[in-house]
Amino acid sequence: QLKRTGDTKRHPTIGDRVTIYAGAVILGGETVIGDDCVIAGSVFVTESVPPGCLVRQEKPELVLRSVRNRLND
């Protein structure tokens, strides 16, 4: 059973003039995104970001794996 206290924040604090692009995930009630930040799409933010920062992910690496062998097992 989920128990909530009155002091528990569920959502992050977003500063002024912050741009958050589609697909971005910002988690944590204690997470603070500072003023004038840009959060790029498809990033996963779990800690606070100081004001005036750009948060982006380097180009992800594509990993290919054959599932054909797993289907025969």
N, C-alpha and C positions, 0 to 999 in steps of 0.2 A: 504494500500500500504506500502510495506517495504522500509524504507529509511535507507541507510547506510552512515555513515560518515567515513572519512579516518582513524580515530583513533580507531574505534571499531574492536576488535579482535573477531574472530568467533571460534577459536580452542584453546584448552589448549596448554601450553608449556610443552614439555616432555624433561627431562634431559637426560644425557648420561648414557648408560648401564642400561636402564630401561626395565624390562620385563613386558609385558602386556599380560595376558592370554585371550583366547577366551571367549567372552561373557561379558567382562568388558565394562562398559560405563563410560567415563570421559567427563563431561560437563563443559562448561564455558570458555569464552575467557580469563578470568583473573586467571583461575586455573593453578597452576604450580606443576608438579610432579618432585621432586628433583632427583638428580643423584643417581644411584645404588638402586632404588626402585624396588619392585616386587608388581604388582597389580594382585591379583588372579582373576580367572574367575568368572563371574556372580556377580561382585560387581558394585555398583553405586556410583561413586565419584563425588561430587559437590563442594569440597573445596580443597585447596592446600595441598600437602603432603610433609613433610620435607625430606631431603636426607637420604637414607639408611633405609627406612621403608618398612615393609611388610604390605600390605592392604589386608585383607580378611574378609569374613563374617562368623559369627558363623553358625553352622548348622541350616538351616531354619526349622521352625516348619510346619508340614503338617496339614492343616485344612480341614476336610471333612464335607460337608453339603449336606443334601438330597435335590435333586431338584424335587423329586416326588411330594411333597406338593405344590410346586410353579406351576407345570404343571396343577394341578386340579383347581387352582383358576381362 
